[in-house]
Amino acid sequence: MKDNIFNGQISGRKKIHTKDKIRFDCHPEVACFTRCCKDADMYLYPYDIIRMKNGLGMSSDRFLEKYSIQAFRDNPYFPSLMLKMSDDEEKSCPFLSPEGCTIYKDRPFSCRSYPLERAVARSGDENGRKVLYFIMRHSYCLGHKESREWTVNEWIEDQEVELYNEMNDLWVDVDSIFRANPWGDQGIDSPALKMAFMACFNIDMFKKFIFESSFLSRFDLPGERIEKFKRSDVELMKFGFDWTKFFLTGSGPLVLAGPET
């Protein structure tokens, strides 16, 4: 999982353990306050879109149009979603005000977790994933000189990163499928890629797609699960991930409905 990458000198990236102490704090009295909110090259992940668009009271389709751009980065077979910076001279985050972040409680994962970077591999522990943590240091960031100390787990709890980590772990599994080029010869022009992008990022359009057609009748789904993702974008996104795995690989928990008798 990639964290935020800012244009500017990176002076260090150090591997740490969950019980290690990190020294960091960010508040308006730090001289570099909001420097990291300008000219940022920031990845957005699927759960980020849910939190931000709901916090802003807008549809995912409108949010994607107004606040994001697609770019092919480290995966040549699937676009990364990036936050669109403002057109001002400093290329500020569109949610930055003189007082700070206007969407702070719903700020994206990359902002929320910094300076902690979390990397996930799909092997190594009892859950089939190995999680590594790093501390990132940028030359302009003075938060590292503050006196407050945290363990990794304390920082995760304080910044309310747990659900982001849970959803991002699910996203890693789907992203791994995309990296194997499931589109075949059609490549990035494949209609399947557009469907997968919708299911993963455009949650409101995906909701219309599955509820305004006979789509759900094709699968053996418990009624209680359908009710859950009627009410919850998070549960709907989890279903979207499952469906993406199913139609690209035939694997995962989804089962086609049997013929009526």
Buried (B, 14 or more C-beta within 10 A) or exposed (E): BBBBBBEBEEEEEEEBEEEEEBBBBBEEEBEEBBBBBBBBBBBBBBBBBBBBBBBBEBBBBEBBEEBBEEEEEEEEBBBBBBBBBEEEEEBBBBBBEEEBBBBEEBBBBBBBBBBBBBBBEEEEEEEEBEBEBBBBBBEEBBBBEBEEEBBBEBBBEEBEBEEBBEBBBBBBBBBEBBEEBBBEEEEEEBEBBEBBBBBBBBBBBBBEBBEEEEEEEEBEBEEEEBEBBEEEBBBBBBBBBBBBBBBBEEEBEBEEEEEEE
